[in-house]
Amino acid sequence: GVEEGEVSSSLVGPFVGFHHQALLVAAFWPEGRGNIGYGANVGSNHTGKLNDQEIWPGEGVFYGLGCNIKFPTNMTESPYTLIATGVTTLPQKSRCRFNTVAPSYGQQWRSRISGR
């Protein structure tokens, strides 16, 4: 259920966890079974007028803490995708199931992981 967050102009299905200080605007999410973490900004009123763009999350999508999702976005072909903490996505249509979207930390971070 929704706990101190904001849901506006949206159709949200069953079993969606929604936590305080999170935002969901103009979403069509009938499959549900997802989560919107604390501080997540899934959409906003970009033009200052009525909602003119939308998001279609797939079943079981998890939006991490403080992520920012730019519209329009279609993830209906990407069920159970995980958007990691602090990620900002560009408008897109995703077609990868069980996807993890994580931030890029640059060459230094990759070098430490690979041992170079």
Salt bridges, closest charged atoms under 4 A:
GLU59 OE2 - ARG33 NH1 3.31
GLU77 OE2 - LYS93 NZ 3.55
GLU77 OE1 - ARG95 NE 3.63
